[in-house]
Amino acid sequence: MSPDPAAPAATLVAVTVEAKRALGGASAARITRFPFKVGRESRLSAAAEARARESRLGLLPELNDLYLLEPQWSDLMRISREHFTIEYDGRQFWLVDRHSACGTIVGSQQVGGNRRGGRVLLRPGDTIAVGPPYSEYVFRFEVAAAR
């Protein structure tokens, strides 16, 4: 996938401290291509870590464009390895839940969960909570103004 020059520049901005931690300490993540895939980084075992390293070396296909980190000490996984995508159809942005276990919340609308999947219109300024309604992984979707 290569960057879409016709798509407006978009960003996921961390709203909560936990979201910033999930971004590895960064306050935002630029969306550089569509569909933009988001999911959990699996660092739970030596085998998973080796697989992640192989993937980064290009030996395995990437599952995501953005890998969110959950605390290693957490026994509850709220972010699925393949959680959601952000798509751009040439006019509008869409958030598509990738059949995640806990779903995604855009504004106040639940999308997916229980491995159902789903799709919702995504507007600049919308909040995205990754996981259940009480998720601490909250981001704001921003789009740069057209020039």
N, C-alpha and C positions, 0 to 999 in steps of 0.2 A: 504494500500500500504506500502510495506517495502522497505528499501534501496536496490538498485541493486548493489551487490558487483562486478559485472563484468563491470559496467559502470564507465568511467573515472570521476574523481571529476570535477564538473563544478560549475561556479559562475556567478552571475549577478553583475556587478560592476557599481555603479552610476557614470555617466559621468557628469551630470549637478547637480547644487545645488537643483533643484526641484526634481530630481530623488532621491537624498540623503534624502530629506524631505519625499518623498513618502515611503522610507524605514524606516521611523521613526527615522531618524538621522544616521542610519548605512551607511557605505560606500559601503557595498556589502552584497549580500545574497547568501549563499551556497545552491546549488541544491542537495538535499539529496535523491531524489527518482524520478522515471519516471513513468508515465508522471508527470511533475511538473506544477501545475496549478497556474496561476497568475491572479489576478483581484483586483477590488477596494473594499476597506473596506467601508461598508455603515454605516455612522454615522450621518445620516441626520435627524433622528427623534428618539424620545424615544422608539418607537416600534422597529425600526431597531436596535437600540443599545441593547435592551433587547434580540432581536433575535440573534444578534452577540454573546452576553454573553451566551445564551443557547447553541449555536453552539460550543463555546469554552469549555463548560462543557460536551460536548459529547451527548447532547440531540437531536441535529440535525446534519445531515452529513455536513462535511466541503465542501465548494464550491471550496476553493483554498488552496494551500500550502503556498503561499505568498500573503499577503494582502497589496496593495499599498494604501497610504493615499493621498487623494486630499484635498486641503484646504476646511474647512467647509464653509467659506465665499464665495466660488466659486459657481456661479450659472450655470456654464458650466461644465458638467461632460465629461471628455475626456477619462477616464478609465472606461471600463465596469466592472460590478460586476464579470463577467466570461469572461476575456479578451483573454488570450492566454495560450497555454501549450507549454512546451518544452518536446519533446519526444526523446527517444534513441532507435534505432532499433537493437542494437548490433554492428553496424558499423558506423552509422552517427547520427547526431542530427538534429531534425526538429523543426521548430516553426510552430505551428498550431493556427491560429486565431479562437477563439471560437464564431464566428458569432457576433463579437463586432460591436458597432455602428460606431466607428471612425476608426477601423482598426489598423494595426500594420505595421511599416516600418522596414525592415531588410536591412541594408546598404542603398540602394536607391530604393529597391523594395517594393511596397505597397502590403500588404497581407490582404485580408478581407476588412471590412468596409461595411457600409450599411447592416449589418447583413448577409453578404454573406459567411464569413468564408474563409479559404484557408490554404495552406501549402507551406512552403519553406525550403530548405536546410539551416541549421544553421552551420556556421563555426566559429572556435575560432577567436576572434578578431572582429566579426561582431557587429555592433551597432544595437540596438533595440530601436526604438522610439515608445512608447506606445501612440496611438491616432493618430491625424491628422498629416500631414507633418510639421506643425509648432509646434509640441509637444515639451514641455520642459522636458518631462519625457524620458530621453535618458540613456540607459544602454549599457554596453559592455559585450558580452558573452565570458567567458574565460574557458578554459579546461586545467587542470593540465597535464603536460607531463607524459607520461607513464613511469613507473619505470622498 
